[in-house]
Amino acid sequence: MRVLCAVAVLAVLLVARPLLVPIAIAVLFTFVLAPAVRALGRRGVPEYVGSALVVASLLAGVALMAWMVAAPAAAWWSRAPATLNGLLEAAQRWRSEVWPIAPGAPAGASGGSSAEDTLGEQLATQGFSFTRIAVGEALGFTLSSSAVVILLFFMLASEHWLVARTLEAIPRRRTRALLLSGIRESQRDIGLFIWTMSLVNVALGIATGLALWAIGLPNPVLWGTVTALLTFVPYLGPLVVTLMLMLAGSVAFGVGWSMFGPPAAFLALHAVEANFLTPLIMGRQLSLPPVFVFLSVMVLGWLWGVAGAFLAVPLLLGLRALCRRVRRGRTVCRYLDGNGTAVPPLQRLLQAEPAGAGRVGAGRSQP
């Protein structure tokens, strides 16, 4: 029954993605921005006014970032057909170098022109379908973003009211205290993680843009912004950035060793950031086991796409804060604690005898 229940929950999460993703993102940003609203409230600003100011500041930051990348993105979009042809030619050159003779073709014939023509015909015939899908995705993104902004405003304005009503519904004082401390710890950890990752990713994006500008890659501002956004997704985001920079390098510099310059520059900066800067800033408080981070990114990415991959680490932090206050969740909390915690050797764990193991039924009598 538990397995069937888990399968049913996964099915509901997958089917209800258009509804649950905006709610989850709004709750996440509520955890991040609620301390700012409370700080304004302590200065005499009403909650609705403070929520409006915080949401307006967030939208202004998004608009500023969009304005910064609008011109490079428009220039890149205008060159999209030529870029696509360049990618096809680069792929053909790679194919000719790796596999010069097509199977079943006579000697001296590579067979690449027919494959390229077939791909060009497919792109030409699928143009309308691609445009329709792009328009539909843009409309869905606009509706979801509007729902997130509106829901975020109301949740920020009523955050104190929601927490108070939830605590009133719980009869036991100790349970109320545990719930309130869990909510505050989740807000602190998630907010610290989002703000820290924002600063680190912005610094990484600026450094990547400067490195690409020094190399001579076109549109370094666009690629720096893409780097800052995609690196919010652990593991998968840097992989996508590396592949994109390799394709961009093949178009800008041609097929050769020079095409590996942009991804190599990014990987060098990302290695410094991931191994030295981020652990130094975050410390052990926000450390999570990499295996569970990667699994959560895979599962939520499969369920909810890019938004799920972005929500994976904050949800793990909230789950760990909850498990620390639930007796049955302490086993789960052992796995969610970071690798920085001391772990005894396996031989010592095998030789150690748990308390009450020598008495029959003693495990049930333990509190």
N, C-alpha and C positions, 0 to 999 in steps of 0.2 A: 504493500500500500504506500509506503514511503517513496519507493521508486516511481510508482505511477503518479504520485502527487508531485514529485520533482519534474517528471516529464510534462505534466499538465501545466506547472508553473512556467516552464520554459516555452511551452506552446503559447501560453497567454502573453508572455513577454514579447514573443516574436510577432504575434498577430496584432497586439495592441501597441506596436511601436509608434505609430503616428500620434497616439494619445499620451503614452508614457514618457517619451523622450522630452517633449517640452516641459512636462511636469518635473522630471528629474533635473533638467538643466536649471529650471527656476528655483527648485529647492537648493541645488548646489550654490547658486549665486546668492540665495538668501542667507545661507550659512556664511558666505564670504563677506557680504555687505551689511549684515545685521549689526555688527559692532559699530560701524560708521553711523548708522541710524540711531543707535542707542547713545553714541557720543553727542550727536546733535540734540537728542532729547534732553540730555543732562544740561545742555546750554539753553534750554527753554524753547527749542524748535519743536513744533508738533510733529507727530509721527508721520502723518500724511505729507506734510511739507518736506520733512527730512527725506522720506522715501522718494519724493519727486526730485529733490536735488541730487540724490545719489544716482537714481536711474538716469537723469539727464546728464550727469557727469560721465556715466558709463557710455551712453549713446554718443556723447561728444567725442570721447576717446576713439570709439569705433569709427565715427565719421572722419576724424582726423587721419586715422590709419588708412581708410579707404581713399581719402583725397591724396595721400602720399603715393599710393600705388596705382592711382587711376591712370595717370599718363603712361607709366611703363606698361601697365596691363593692356591699355588700348593700343600702344605701339606693337606689343607682342601679338595681340589678336589680329591686327592688320597684316602682320607678316605670318599668320598661321598657315595659309596655303603653302607659301614658300618654305616654311619650317617643316611642314608635313612632307613635302617633296624632298627636302634635305634629309629627313629621317629615313625615308624610303630608299634614297640613294645610298645613305650610310649603311643601312641594313643590307642592301644589295652588295655593297663592297665587302662588308664583313662576310656575307655568305659566299661570295666569290673567292675570298681568301681562305676561308675555313673549308668550304666544300666546292671546289672549282668546277666539277663536272656533275651534272644532275644524273640521278639513277635512270638508266634506260636511254639516255641521250647519246648521240654519237660523240666521238672524241672531238674536242675543240669547241663544243657547244655547252654553254653553262646553263641554259634554260632559265636564266634569271629574268630576261625581258618579258617572257610570257607570264611569269608569276607576278612581276611588278605591274604589268598591264591588267591582269586579273584583279589585283588588289585595288588599282586605280578605278576600274569599272565598278567594283563593289562599293568603294567610297562614294563614287558619283551617284550610284543608285540608292544608297542608304542615306543620302544627305537630308532628305525630307524627314525620314524617321528620326534621325539624330536631332534635327531641329525641334521636332515635336517633343521628343523626350527631354531635351534641354529646357524648353519652355515649361513643360510640366513640372520638372524638378525645381526650376526657379520659382514657379508659383507656389509649390508646396513649401519651399524654404522660406518664402516671404510670409506665408500664413503661420508657419511654425514659429518664426522669429517674432512676429507680432504677438502671438499667444504667450511666448516666453516673457516678453517685455511687460505685457499687461499683468500676467500672473505674478511676475517678480515684484511689480509695484504694490499689488495688494498684499502679497505675503510679507514684504518688508514693512508695510504700514500696520499690519496686524500680527506681527511676530510675537510681541509681548502678550497679546490677547490669546493667541493660539497656544502658547506655552502655558499660560495661566489656566486656561480651560482644560488642557490636558492633565495638568497636575491636580486640578480639582476633582477629576474623574477617578483618581487613584486613591483608595481608602487608606493604605498604609503609609506612614510618614517616611519610613526608611526607603520604600520603593520610590516615593516622590523625590527624595534626595538623590537616589541613584540615577533616576531618569534625568533630573535637572543637571547633575554633574556630567552625565553622558552626553547630553545635548551641548553643554558648554565646551566639553573637551573636543567633541566632533567639530564644533564651530572653530575652535582655536586651531586644531590640527589641519583641517581642510583649508581654512583661510590662510594659515601660514604656508601651506604647501602651494596654493594657487598663487599667492603673491610672490613667494620665492621663485617658483618656476617661471612666473611672468618676467621678473627682473632678469633671471638667468637666461631665458630664451631671447629676450630683447637684446641682451648683451651678445649672445651667440649670433643672432641675426645681423647685428651691426658689424661684428667682426667678420662674419662670412661675406657680407656685402662688400666690405673694404678689401678682403682678400680676393674676391672675384673681380673687383674693379682693378686691383693691381695686376691680376692675371690678364685682363683684357676681355672678359666675358661680357657680352651685351646685357643690359638691364640688371645691373647688380642690386638696385633698390628692390626690384620685384623679387629676385631670388633671395635676398636677405629677409624680406617679409614672409615669403613662403617658408623659409627655414624657421623663423621665429614661431610661426603658427603650427607647422607640422611637428615640431619637436615637443609639443605638449603631449603627443601620443608616445608613450615609452616604446622603445625598440622598433616598432613598425614605422614610426614617423621618420627617424633618421635613415632607415633603409629606403623609404620612398624618396627622401631628399637626395640621397646618393644616386639613385637611379635617374632621377630627373636631371641632376647636374651632369651626369655622364652623357645623357642624350643631348642636353644643351651644349656640352663641350664638343660632341661629335658633329653637331650642326655648325658651331662657330669656328672650330679649328680643324675639322675634317677627321677622318679615321686615322688614328695614329696615337703615339704616346702623349701628345699634347691634349687629347680629349680627356685624359685621366687627371689633368691638373685641377679643374674645379671640384670633382668629388674628393680628391686627395686633400685639398685645402680644407674642405668642410670636415672630413673625417679627422684630420689633425686637430682642428679646433674643438670638435665634439669630444674627442678623446680627453683633451685637457678639461673640458667642462664636466664630463661625466665622472672622471676619476679623481679630480682634485677640487674643482670649484663647488659643484653641487654637494658632495659629501661634507665639505668644510662648512658650508652655510647651513645645511639642514641638520647635520649631526645625527645622533641616534634617536632623537624624539620622533622623527618622521621616517625612519628607516623601515623598509618592508623587505621580506625575502624576494629576490628577483624572480624565482620560479613562480610564485603566486601572482606577482605583478604581471608576468608574461601570460599566465593562464587566464587571468581576469581580462587582460586586453584582448586575448583571442576570443574568449566566450562572449564578452559584451560587444566586441567588434562584429562578431557573427550575428548577434541578435539585433543590435541597433546601429551598426555601421560606424562611421567616424565619431559620431556623438557618443556611442557606447565606449569606444576606445578611450575617448577623452575623460569619460566619467569613471573609468575603471579604478584608478588609484584613489580618488576621493571616496568612492564607495568602500574600498578596502579599509581606509582610515576610519570611516564611520562604523563599519562592522567591527573593527578591533576595539573601538571605544565602547561599543555595546557589549561585546563579549567579555570585556574586563569587569563588567558589573552584573553579569548573569552567571550563576554557578555552573550551569550546564555548558556555558560557552568558554570556560577556561581552557578546555582542550583545544578549541579552535584558536584561542588567543596565543597558545604556545607556538602555533605555526605562523601566526601573523606578526610575531615579534621579530625585529630585525636581526640580521646576522651578527650585529655587534654584541648581543647578549652572550654571556659566558655559557658554554655548553660543556658538561663533563665528558670525559672519554667514554667510549662505548663499553669498555671492560668494567668500569666503575658502575655504569648503569645496569649491566648484567649481574653484577655481584650484589648490588643494593637490593634490599628486601623492603617492599612497601609496608607502611605502618598498618598493623592489624592483619597482616597476611597469615600469621600463624593461628588465628582464631577463626573457627567456622562461623560464618555469618557476621563477622566483625565489620565487614565493609558496609553492611546495611545500617549498623548502629552508629557509624560515624556521621557527624553532621555535615 
